Structures are given as structure tokens and as C-alpha cells.
Amino acid sequence: MVHNVSWPTWKELQSNTIIVVVASVIISLFIFVMDFGFGITGDLKSTWKGAMGFIYGMF
């Protein structure tokens, strides 16, 4: 089995690891911004209720 596997070089492994780390950071920031925008993050006593809290507060 070891002879049939194509192992990546050290340079390829470093490059792919950097891609995965950068993609993970970008996706986590995107999710954080969405949560903050919709008012999901934070405690219930917070003054920021997000976009949905603002819309619901109008009615």
C-alpha cells in the first residue's frame, strides 16, 4: 500500500496547509459577520440586536 500512494512533497504540504488555514479564517470571519449582523452573537442585555432586531423593533 505504501508504494501505491503518491505522497505530497514538503513544499506542496506547506502550500496546501496555508490555503486551508486562510480559507478557514475567511469562512469563520464571514460567519461572525453574519451572526453579528443578524444579532445572534452577544448576550440578551446587549443594545445591538442586529438587522433583524432593528426590523422587529419597528413593528
N, C-alpha and C positions, 0 to 999 in steps of 0.2 A: 504494500500500500504506500509506503514512503517513496518508492521510486516512481509511482504513477502521479504523484501530487506535484503541482507547479507552485513552489514557494515563492513569495514576492521577495525582491531584493530589499535591503535595508533602506535604500532611498525611496522605493515605492511605498514601503510600510510607513515611513515618516510622512510622506506626501498625503497618503490616504488618511492617516491619523489627523493631520491638520485639517483636512477637508471635513471630516466627521466632527471635530471639535467646533469649527467655525459654523457649520450647519446647525449643530445643537444649540449654540449660543444665539444664533439668529432666530431659530424657531422658539426658543424659550423667551426671548425678548418680545417677539410677536404675540405670544400667548399672554405675557404680562401686560402688554399694552391693551390687548383686547379685554382682559379682566378688569384693568383699571378704568378703561373707557366705559364699560358697562356697569361699573360699580360693584363688581363681585369681590374684589380684594378689600382688605381693611376690616375694621370692626363695625358693629352696628351703630356706634355712637359717632361715627365719623360724619363730618359735614358734607363730604363728597359722596354723592350717591350714584355718580356716573351718568351717562347719557340716558339710560332707562329710568333712573331715579328722577332725573330732571323732567322727562316726558310725563311720568306718572304723577309728579308733583304739580303739574299744570292742571290736572283734572281733579 
